[in-house]
Structures are given as structure tokens and as C-alpha cells.
Amino acid sequence: MMQLVVLISGTGSNLQAILDACQRGELAARVALVISSRADAPGLGRAARAGVPTAVLSRKEVLAHGGTREDFERKLAGLVAHAGPDRVVLAGWMLLLSPVFLDAFPDRVLNLHPALPGAFPGTEAIQRAWQAFARGEIAETGVMVHRVVPEMDAGPVLATQTVPLIPGEPLAELQARVHEVEHRLLIRALQAEARACAGRT
């Protein structure tokens, strides 16, 4: 069974999709640890209700106590490594990771991003796509799961799905539709990763 560590910064809806898929037997995986960059992230409660161990590691706290970004990432890598994951999933993790962390888990760190490859890297991707559609610049947006590299939202793509844009649709409705696709696509990508892990055992 594939062992996962999930990194979050917010509500944890994609974490919940993983937990639900594991519970239903749709995903041959176990979430061994959830780490949040924020102590007040609602996703921590989702993990606790599922009986999953949690940890909080704040980069701001590390920097406030005289540490560096590299110190933060080394501490994060140590926490993750202790759980022995086959894959590390960034599910709403809002911090860019450097080789200090990524080199500890080569080809094992995955990210979910609410945009198509090469489009709208970084934050507020759904809103930026919605605005671009209103200006007539694009006709669709989408979601991708990719392996993480130091460049933002630029790693090799594992799965992608387009989301049509609808004239006059409120931003909140587009966000809801994109999030539904995120949940399904993330599980599909992790199912493929679980098969890959099983094939090497």
C-alpha cells in the first residue's frame, strides 16, 4: 500500500478527497502524516477526524527565530522522511519548495494546480483564468497534477483535465466546478502512482 505524506496550508478539501478515496478502497494508499504550514489550517481538523497524525511547521516561525528558508526546508524534509512516504502530495500547499527539500524525495513530490500546463502559475489561478476569459483571451481552463521541480508549477505533467468556461458564470461557481475536477483528477493521478509503486515491489 502506497504511503503518503500530504502537505497543506488551508481548508484541506483535496486532502479530504484523498482520505475518502482511501476509505472507500478506491485508492490503495494510506495517509501517514499531514503537515500544515499554518497552525489554523482547517485541513488539520480533517486529518484529526480521520485519525491521521498531524504536524505544523511554519516558515514564518523558523525565520522569526533566526532560521533561514533552507533551515525550514531541512526541518520539513526531516518530518516527511520520518513518515517514510512513497509520495509527498502538495494539496493546497502555498510555499515554493527548493532543491533543499525536493532532492530528499526525487520524483516523489506531486502537486495539484488549478490551471492547464503553462497557464497561470502561482496563486489565484482560477480567478486569473476567469478574468482572462472575460477579456476574450482564453476559452477554457483546467487542472493538472505534476511532479514538482524548483520552478513554480512547471514539473512534468502526470494528469490534466480541461474545464470549459461559461459566459456570465460567477467566479464562485467556476471555483466550485474546478475544485470538483481537482478532487477527481488528483485521485486518478494517485491511483496511477499507486500502481507504479506496486509494480516495483
N, C-alpha and C positions, 0 to 999 in steps of 0.2 A: 504493500500500500504506500503510495506516494506521500511523503511528509512535507507539509507546507508551513512556512512562516509568512504571515500576512502583515504588511506594514500599512498603517492607516494614519490619517490626520483629521478625519471628520466623522460623518454620520455612520459610515460603515455599511451602506446598503449593498455594495458589491461583496464585502465580507459576508453579509447575511446570505447572499446568493450562493456563495461557496459552502457555507455551513449547511444550508438547506439541501444542496445537491449531495453533499456527503451523507447527510442523514437519510435521504431518500434512496441512497445506493446508486445514484446516477454518476457519481464521481468517486473513483477508487482512490481516495485520498483522506488524509487526516490533518486538520489544522493543529499543529503542535504548539504554536505560540502566535499571539497577536501583539505587535509593538506599535504604539502610537507616539507621534511627535508632539502630541498635546495631551495634557492630563484631563482636559474637559471634553475630549472627543466622545460623542455618543456611541461610537463603534465599540468602545471598551465595554460598555454595558451589554452589547450584543454578544461579545465574546464570553463575558462572565456568565450570562444566562445559558450559554451553550456548554459551559464547563471547560472553556479553553483558557489556559494560563495567559496572563497579560503582563506587559511591561510598558513603562513610559520613559522615553528618552528625549529630552528637549534640547535642541541645538542652542536655543537662546540661553538655557540654564548653563550649558557647558561653556559657552562664550562668556557669560556673566561671571563665571568662576575662573576666568583666566585661560580657559582652554581654547583650542583652535577648531576650525572645521574638520581638520584631519583627526584631531583627538575625538571629536564627536563620531566620526565615521568609524574609527577603530573601535570605540566602545560599542557602537551599533553592530559592527561585524562580530564582535565577541558575543553579544547577546544572541544574535542569529545563529552563529556557529554552535553555540551550546545546545540548541534545539535540534541540530542535525538535519536540516531540511534538504530535500531533493530539489525543491524550487522555492524561491522567495518571490512573493507576489506583491507588487505595489498597487494597492487598491484604494486610490484616493490619497496616496502619499504625496505631499506637496513640496518635498525638498529634492533638489537635484543631487544625485549621488556621483561621486568621482571614482577613479580607479582605486582609491584607498579602500573603498568598500567593495566595488564591483570585482576587483581582482581576487577577492577572497571567495567568490562564488561564480567562477567563469561560466558563462552561458546558462546560468541558473536563475537569473533575476528577470522577471517578467513585469511588464507594465500595461495597464489598460488606459487608453486615451480616447476621449470622445471627439475624434476627428479622423478623417481619412489620412493615409500616409502622406507626409509632406505638407499637410494643411493645418494651419492654426496650432503650432506647437505652443506649449505652456498653458497658462491659466485662462479661464473664461473662454474656452474653445467653442462651446455651444453658442454662447452669446455672440461671439465674433462671427460664427458661421451665419447665424440668424441675421445679423446686421449686413453681412456681405450679400446675402440673398435679397434683402430689401433694396440694396443698391444695384441689383441685377448682375452681380459678379459671379455667382455660382447657382447651380440648380439642385444640388444635393450635398449632404454632409454624410457623416458616418462615424464608425467606431473601429478602433484597431487594438489588437493585442500584439505586443512586440517584445523582443529581448532588449534589455536595457544596455545602452552604451553611455559614455560620458556626455555626449551631445543630447540635448533635450528632445525627447520624443522622436528619436531618429534611428533606433535599432532595427535589426531585421524583423520583418513583419511575420507573425505566426498566423493571424486570422484577421479578417476585415469584413465589414458589412456596411453597405450604404444605407442611408436614411433619407427618404425624399423630403424635400422642403415644400411646404404648403403655403400659398399666398394668404396673407392675413392671419396666419396662425400666431397666437400669443407665444411669447418666449417660454412661458411656464409649460405650455403644452408640448412644445418641441423638446424642452428639457426632459419631460416625463417620457416621451417616446424614445429619446436617446438612451435614457437610463434603462429602459426595458431591454433595449438591444444590448447594452453593456452587459447586463446580467447573463443573457443567453450566450453572447459571444465569449465572455470570459470562461464560462463553464465548458463550452466547446473546445476552446484552446487548451484548457487544463485537462480535459479528457484525452486529448492527443498527447500531452506531456506525460500523463499517467501511463498511457500505452507505451510510450518510449522508455519510461523508467522500467516498466515490467519487462520489456524486451531485453534489457541489459542485465536482468537478474537471473 
